[in-house]
Amino acid sequence: MFEFAYPWALLLFLLLPLWYFYDRGKKQPVIAVASIRPFRAAGRRSFNWVRLLYGLGLCLLILALARPRFGDEKVVIRAKGIDIILALDLSGSMAAIDVPQNITDGKTLMRKINSGDINNRLKVACKELERFVKGRPNDRIGLIGFGPMAYSFVPPTLDHGWLTSQLERLKPGLIGDMTGIAAPLASGIHRLKNSPAPRRVIVLFTDGQNNVENTITPQETAELGRDANVTIHTVGIGSDHAFVPVTQFGRTAFHPVADGFDEAMLKAIASHSGGQYFHAEDAEGLRRVMEDINSLETTSFEQPKYVEYRENAPVIALAALALFFLGFFLEHTWKLRVP
């Protein structure tokens, strides 16, 4: 982008004809001679290089006064991240495997498990949470694991590498086999209530019903979240086609899982806090859920623009001075006229 900082200075070009005619009309020094015959041999008038140099110098000086410059437009992107806490169920039931409907025999299921194509609920959740975290580099994300009680593994942080390393350590039953929903919500709300982030979110993942009594119910914690301006999304994990592998005497058997999550309670928690409820039946379902949450919780960006200029006036002014100096030199040496 090219522009003049002071375009009105270009009006000075209108004064150049006045300078030209004034300089040309000035009376030159004369001397009286009896005859001009001796000067006829030099009567051919030479080009006035001095006037040309002064004129070009004036043109460049006016151009420098107008400050010609080239500008590069720059855009500065500032991300305003949100604070997110992932509350993940670590109860023993997260060892269950949600088997796809197209697998109908134990041998195929074992082959898929051994190859890593099928994993238990916790491994599937951790894999999708890691993908989710990597896709949100500008957000502070924390991790709370819960069973009968809640444990804060990672406070909201931008050190996502540390968070993903903690996900790799998690195992079903790590902090107990029961499921307490209120404790992780209360812990997450306490973490987020004084956060300066423009938006604060808890995402709760569970496959079980609340079977731990606390002084506060899960629904009441959701209301606390609403009062603290913390949005809670809930994700129910599991399907009707779930089994737990049990190995005895070198043989693995798959026992069906009877209990499931309390969908009505999860919907109520999300509704009370202004969040949404999701259901993930299997790995593919959880991936779609995380994509939905990712698109739902967007990070805002500021894009202020500024122009970085390269000034040409100093170089042009130096060129003008050089022309003035050259004209002055010629006028008082080679083009010196003696009356």
Secondary structure, DSSP 8 states (H G I E B T S, - for coil): -EEESSGGGGGGGGGHHHHHHHHHHS-------S-SGGGGGG-S----HHHHHHHHHHHHHHHHHT-EEEEEEEE--EEE--EEEEEEE-SGGGG-EE--TT--SHHHHHHHHHHTSS--HHHHHHHHHHHHHHT-TTSEEEEEEESSSEEEEEEEES-HHHHHHHHTT--TTTT-SS--SHHHHHHHHHHHTT--SS-EEEEEEESS------SS-HHHHHHHHHHTTEEEEEEEE--SSEEEEEEETTEEEEEE------HHHHHHHHHHHT--EEEE-SHHHHHHHHHHHHHHS--EEE--EEEEEEE-HHHHHHHHHHHHHHHHHHHTTTT----
